[in-house]
Amino acid sequence: MVIDATKCMVKAPNDKLVLLQGLDDMIVIDTTDVLLICKKQNEQQIKEYVAEVKRHKGDKYM
């Protein structure tokens, strides 16, 4: 469900209800173990974030 949100990309499990309110130009990715929320303008940095998680938490969240 989207309320007063624009230009957002959302990926979540099919059986999960996601409600966005007041977000603009964001990426929201929800998996079993990880929730990522970042500005679309920073999408190129996601690879860096993933590498940082891997360095600190290992492969558990990959």
DSSP file (Angstrom, degrees, kcal/mol; ACC not computed):
  #  RESIDUE AA STRUCTURE BP1 BP2  ACC     N-H-->O    O-->H-N    N-H-->O    O-->H-N    TCO  KAPPA ALPHA  PHI   PSI    X-CA   Y-CA   Z-CA
    1    1 A M              0   0    0      0, 0.0    19,-2.8     0, 0.0     2,-0.5   0.000 360.0 360.0 360.0 135.0    0.0    0.0    0.0
    2    2 A V  E     +a   20   0A   0     17,-0.2     2,-0.5     3,-0.0    19,-0.2  -0.966 360.0 178.2-120.9 123.0    1.3    3.4   -0.9
    3    3 A I  E    S-a   21   0A   0     17,-3.2    19,-1.6    -2,-0.5    20,-0.3  -0.972  74.5 -22.6-126.0 115.0    0.2    6.6    0.8
    4    4 A D  S    S+     0   0    0     -2,-0.5     2,-0.4    17,-0.2    18,-0.1   0.866 102.8 126.2  55.3  40.8    1.7    9.9   -0.2
    5    5 A A        -     0   0    0     17,-0.2     2,-0.3    15,-0.2    19,-0.2  -0.975  37.3-170.3-128.3 144.2    4.8    8.2   -1.6
    6    6 A T  B     +b   24   0B   0     17,-1.9    19,-2.6    -2,-0.4    20,-0.4  -0.958  57.2   6.2-136.3 153.0    6.3    8.6   -5.1
    7    7 A K  S    S+     0   0    0     -2,-0.3     2,-0.3    17,-0.2    33,-0.1   0.802  82.0 149.4  51.3  41.0    9.0    7.1   -7.3
    8    8 A C        -     0   0    0     17,-0.2     2,-0.5    15,-0.1    19,-0.2  -0.817  40.0-148.1-105.6 144.8    9.8    4.3   -4.9
    9    9 A M  E     -c   27   0C   0     17,-2.7    19,-3.0    -2,-0.3     2,-0.4  -0.958  22.4-175.3-108.9 125.0   11.1    0.8   -5.8
   10   10 A V  E     +c   28   0C   0     -2,-0.5     2,-0.4    17,-0.2    19,-0.2  -0.977  13.9 177.8-128.2 132.2    9.9   -1.8   -3.3
   11   11 A K  E     +c   29   0C   0     17,-2.6    19,-3.2    -2,-0.4    -2,-0.0  -0.986  20.8 144.8-132.0 123.1   10.7   -5.6   -3.2
   12   12 A A        -     0   0    0     -2,-0.4    19,-0.1    17,-0.2     6,-0.1  -0.963  55.5 -73.3-149.3 161.5    9.3   -7.7   -0.4
   13   13 A P    >   -     0   0    0      0, 0.0     3,-1.9     0, 0.0    18,-0.0  -0.269  45.2-119.1 -56.9 146.0    8.0  -11.2    0.1
   14   14 A N  T 3  S+     0   0    0      1,-0.3     0, 0.0     3,-0.0     0, 0.0   0.798 112.3  51.8 -57.7 -31.5    4.6  -11.8   -1.5
   15   15 A D  T 3  S+     0   0    0      2,-0.1     2,-0.5     0, 0.0    -1,-0.3   0.309  92.5  92.7 -92.7  10.5    3.0  -12.7    1.8
   16   16 A K  S <  S-     0   0    0     -3,-1.9     2,-0.5     2,-0.0    -4,-0.1  -0.901  70.5-136.5-108.8 129.9    4.2   -9.5    3.5
   17   17 A L        -     0   0    0     -2,-0.5     2,-0.5     2,-0.0    -2,-0.1  -0.710  22.3-169.1 -81.0 126.8    2.1   -6.4    3.7
   18   18 A V        -     0   0    0     -2,-0.5     2,-0.5    -6,-0.1    -6,-0.0  -0.978   5.0-171.2-119.3 129.2    4.2   -3.3    3.0
   19   19 A L        -     0   0    0     -2,-0.5     2,-0.5   -17,-0.1   -17,-0.2  -0.979   2.7-168.4-121.9 120.7    2.8    0.2    3.7
   20   20 A L  E     +a    2   0A   0    -19,-2.8   -17,-3.2    -2,-0.5     2,-0.4  -0.910   8.0 176.6-108.1 134.3    4.8    3.2    2.5
   21   21 A Q  E     -a    3   0A   0     -2,-0.5   -17,-0.2   -19,-0.2   -16,-0.1  -0.984  64.2  -5.0-138.4 126.3    3.9    6.7    3.6
   22   22 A G  S    S+     0   0    0    -19,-1.6     2,-0.3    -2,-0.4   -17,-0.2   0.602  87.6 136.6  76.0  12.7    5.7    9.9    2.9
   23   23 A L        -     0   0    0    -20,-0.3   -17,-1.9     3,-0.0     2,-0.4  -0.687  31.9-168.1 -94.0 149.1    8.6    8.4    1.0
   24   24 A D  B     -b    6   0B   0     -2,-0.3   -17,-0.2   -19,-0.2   -16,-0.1  -0.978  65.3 -11.3-138.8 123.9   10.0    9.9   -2.2
   25   25 A D  S    S+     0   0    0    -19,-2.6    15,-2.6    -2,-0.4    16,-0.4   0.922  92.8 145.0  61.1  50.5   12.5    8.3   -4.5
   26   26 A M  E     - D   0  39C   0    -20,-0.4   -17,-2.7    13,-0.3     2,-0.5  -0.808  47.1-137.2-119.4 157.8   13.6    5.5   -2.2
   27   27 A I  E     -cD   9  38C   0     11,-3.3    11,-2.2    -2,-0.3     2,-0.5  -0.973  21.4-176.5-111.0 128.2   14.6    1.8   -2.6
   28   28 A V  E     +cD  10  37C   0    -19,-3.0   -17,-2.6    -2,-0.5     2,-0.5  -0.978   4.3 175.0-127.7 117.0   13.1   -0.6   -0.1
   29   29 A I  E     -cD  11  36C   0      7,-2.7     7,-3.2    -2,-0.5     2,-0.5  -0.985   5.0-174.8-125.8 123.2   14.1   -4.2   -0.2
   30   30 A D  E     + D   0  35C   0    -19,-3.2     5,-0.2    -2,-0.5     2,-0.2  -0.972  10.1 164.3-121.0 121.4   12.9   -6.6    2.5
   31   31 A T        -     0   0    0      3,-3.2    -2,-0.0    -2,-0.5   -20,-0.0  -0.607  55.8 -85.6-119.1-175.0   14.1  -10.2    2.6
   32   32 A T  S    S+     0   0    0     -2,-0.2     3,-0.1     1,-0.2    -1,-0.0   0.894 125.4  18.0 -58.9 -41.1   13.9  -12.8    5.4
   33   33 A D  S    S+     0   0    0      1,-0.1     2,-0.4    28,-0.1    -1,-0.2   0.600 121.8  51.3-109.3 -14.9   17.0  -11.6    7.1
   34   34 A V        -     0   0    0      2,-0.0    -3,-3.2    27,-0.0     2,-0.5  -0.970  49.0-166.0-135.5 140.2   17.7   -8.1    5.8
   35   35 A L  E     -D   30   0C   0     -2,-0.4     2,-0.5    -5,-0.2    -5,-0.2  -0.989  15.3-171.2-121.8 120.0   15.8   -4.8    5.4
   36   36 A L  E     +D   29   0C   0     -7,-3.2    -7,-2.7    -2,-0.5     2,-0.4  -0.948   9.3 172.4-113.7 128.1   17.4   -2.2    3.1
   37   37 A I  E     +D   28   0C   0     -2,-0.5     2,-0.3    -9,-0.2    -9,-0.2  -0.974  17.9 143.8-133.3 118.7   16.1    1.3    2.8
   38   38 A C  E     -D   27   0C   0    -11,-2.2   -11,-3.3    -2,-0.4     2,-0.2  -0.981  51.8 -90.3-150.5 162.0   18.1    3.9    0.9
   39   39 A K  E >   -D   26   0C   0     -2,-0.3     3,-1.9   -13,-0.2   -13,-0.3  -0.495  33.4-127.8 -71.4 140.6   17.7    6.8   -1.5
   40   40 A K  G >  S+     0   0    0    -15,-2.6     3,-2.0     1,-0.3     4,-0.2   0.845 108.7  65.2 -57.7 -33.6   17.6    5.9   -5.1
   41   41 A Q  G 3  S+     0   0    0    -16,-0.4    -1,-0.3     1,-0.3     3,-0.3   0.696 102.3  49.5 -64.2 -16.7   20.3    8.5   -5.8
   42   42 A N  G X  S+     0   0    0     -3,-1.9     3,-2.1     1,-0.2     4,-0.4   0.211  74.2 114.3-102.6  13.3   22.7    6.3   -3.7
   43   43 A E  G X   +     0   0    0     -3,-2.0     3,-1.4     1,-0.3     4,-0.4   0.795  68.8  62.6 -59.9 -29.0   21.9    3.0   -5.5
   44   44 A Q  G 3  S+     0   0    0     -3,-0.3     3,-0.5     1,-0.3     4,-0.3   0.736  97.9  59.1 -67.3 -20.2   25.4    2.8   -6.8
   45   45 A Q  G <> S+     0   0    0     -3,-2.1     4,-2.2     1,-0.2     3,-0.4   0.548  78.3  89.8 -84.1  -7.8   26.6    2.5   -3.2
   46   46 A I  H <> S+     0   0    0     -3,-1.4     4,-2.7    -4,-0.4    -1,-0.2   0.893  83.8  55.6 -58.1 -39.8   24.5   -0.6   -2.5
   47   47 A K  H  > S+     0   0    0     -3,-0.5     4,-2.3    -4,-0.4    -1,-0.3   0.893 107.9  49.3 -58.7 -39.2   27.4   -2.8   -3.6
   48   48 A E  H  > S+     0   0    0     -3,-0.4     4,-2.3    -4,-0.3    -1,-0.2   0.906 110.1  50.4 -65.7 -41.2   29.6   -1.1   -1.1
   49   49 A Y  H  X S+     0   0    0     -4,-2.2     4,-2.5     2,-0.2    -2,-0.2   0.917 110.2  49.9 -62.2 -43.1   27.0   -1.6    1.6
   50   50 A V  H  X S+     0   0    0     -4,-2.7     4,-2.5     1,-0.2    -2,-0.2   0.917 110.8  49.4 -62.1 -44.0   26.8   -5.3    0.7
   51   51 A A  H  X S+     0   0    0     -4,-2.3     4,-2.3     1,-0.2    -1,-0.2   0.886 110.4  51.4 -62.3 -39.1   30.6   -5.6    0.9
   52   52 A E  H  X S+     0   0    0     -4,-2.3     4,-2.1     2,-0.2     5,-0.2   0.913 110.1  48.3 -64.7 -43.6   30.6   -3.9    4.3
   53   53 A V  H  X S+     0   0    0     -4,-2.5     4,-3.5     1,-0.2     5,-0.5   0.928 111.4  50.6 -61.2 -44.9   28.0   -6.3    5.6
   54   54 A K  H  X S+     0   0    0     -4,-2.5     4,-1.7     1,-0.2    -2,-0.2   0.899 109.9  50.7 -61.6 -40.6   30.0   -9.2    4.3
   55   55 A R  H  < S+     0   0    0     -4,-2.3    -1,-0.2     1,-0.2    -2,-0.2   0.901 122.4  30.7 -62.4 -41.2   33.1   -7.9    6.0
   56   56 A H  H  < S+     0   0    0     -4,-2.1    -2,-0.2    -5,-0.1    -1,-0.2   0.768 134.8  24.9 -92.5 -26.9   31.4   -7.5    9.4
   57   57 A K  H >< S-     0   0    0     -4,-3.5     3,-0.7     1,-0.3    -3,-0.2   0.440  94.5-137.3-119.6  -2.4   28.8  -10.2    9.4
   58   58 A G  G ><  -     0   0    0     -4,-1.7     3,-0.5    -5,-0.5    -1,-0.3  -0.371  55.5 -41.0  76.0-158.8   30.2  -12.8    7.0
   59   59 A D  G >  S+     0   0    0      1,-0.2     3,-1.7     2,-0.1    -1,-0.2   0.441 106.5 101.8 -86.0  -0.7   28.0  -14.6    4.4
   60   60 A K  G <  S+     0   0    0     -3,-0.7    -1,-0.2     1,-0.3    -2,-0.1   0.844  90.2  35.8 -54.2 -37.3   25.0  -15.1    6.7
   61   61 A Y  G <         0   0    0     -3,-0.5    -1,-0.3     1,-0.2    -2,-0.1   0.277 360.0 360.0-102.6  10.4   23.1  -12.2    5.2
   62   62 A M    <         0   0    0     -3,-1.7    -1,-0.2    -9,-0.1    -2,-0.1   0.445 360.0 360.0 -90.2 360.0   24.2  -12.6    1.5
